[in-house]
């Protein structure tokens, strides 16, 4: 029986958005597809709208949460630190 040597299984943290059963675009309410984007050193998985092209990933979701909290009057600098 052959074993793979040196492989580690990393668990990628999932957001609440990834846990949803159906994914709808927040802009146009169209269907979102899960795509892999390649960069210079790494690749990331994002959700892309097939109609308007909206890109949603963990950074986008994090920044939107900060903006919602700022609109409610919560100090953003305490959240970032």
C-alpha positions as CSV (number, residue, x, y, z in Angstrom):
1,X,0.0,0.0,0.0
2,X,1.5,3.3,-1.1
3,X,1.4,6.3,1.3
4,X,1.9,9.9,0.3
5,X,4.8,11.3,2.3
6,X,4.9,15.0,3.2
7,X,1.3,15.9,2.5
8,X,-0.6,17.9,5.0
9,X,-4.3,18.6,5.0
10,X,-5.1,22.3,5.6
11,X,-8.6,23.3,6.5
12,X,-9.6,26.4,4.8
13,X,-11.8,28.6,7.0
14,X,-15.3,28.9,5.4
15,X,-17.4,32.0,5.7
16,X,-21.1,32.0,6.3
17,X,-21.5,32.9,2.7
18,X,-19.8,29.7,1.6
19,X,-22.1,27.7,3.8
20,X,-25.3,28.9,2.1
21,X,-27.1,26.4,-0.1
22,X,-27.9,28.8,-2.9
23,X,-25.8,31.8,-3.9
24,X,-27.5,34.9,-5.3
25,X,-25.7,38.1,-6.4
26,X,-26.3,41.0,-3.9
27,X,-26.4,43.4,-6.9
28,X,-28.7,41.8,-9.5
29,X,-30.0,38.6,-7.8
30,X,-28.5,36.4,-10.5
31,X,-26.7,33.1,-10.0
32,X,-23.1,33.0,-8.6
33,X,-20.4,30.5,-9.8
34,X,-17.4,29.4,-7.7
35,X,-14.2,30.2,-9.7
36,X,-10.5,30.0,-9.1
37,X,-8.5,33.2,-9.6
38,X,-4.8,32.8,-10.2
39,X,-2.3,35.4,-9.0
40,X,1.5,35.7,-9.2
41,X,2.2,33.5,-6.2
42,X,-1.1,31.9,-5.2
43,X,-4.6,31.3,-6.2
44,X,-7.9,32.1,-4.5
45,X,-11.5,30.8,-4.8
46,X,-14.1,33.5,-5.3
47,X,-17.8,33.7,-6.2
48,X,-18.5,35.5,-9.5
49,X,-21.9,36.6,-10.8
50,X,-22.7,35.3,-14.3
51,X,-24.8,38.4,-15.1
52,X,-23.0,41.5,-13.8
53,X,-19.6,40.1,-13.0
54,X,-19.6,41.0,-9.2
55,X,-16.7,39.3,-7.4
56,X,-17.2,38.1,-3.8
57,X,-14.5,36.7,-1.6
58,X,-13.6,36.8,2.1
59,X,-11.9,40.2,1.9
60,X,-14.9,41.8,0.1
61,X,-17.3,40.3,2.8
62,X,-15.0,41.5,5.6
63,X,-14.9,45.0,4.2
64,X,-18.7,45.1,3.8
65,X,-19.1,44.1,7.4
66,X,-16.8,46.9,8.5
67,X,-18.8,49.4,6.5
68,X,-22.1,48.2,8.0
69,X,-20.6,48.6,11.5
70,X,-19.3,52.1,10.6
71,X,-22.7,53.1,9.5
72,X,-24.1,52.1,12.9
73,X,-21.6,54.3,14.6
74,X,-19.1,51.7,15.9
75,X,-15.5,52.8,15.9
76,X,-13.8,50.8,13.0
77,X,-10.3,51.3,14.4
78,X,-11.1,49.1,17.4
79,X,-12.3,46.4,15.1
80,X,-9.2,46.3,12.9
81,X,-6.7,46.1,15.8
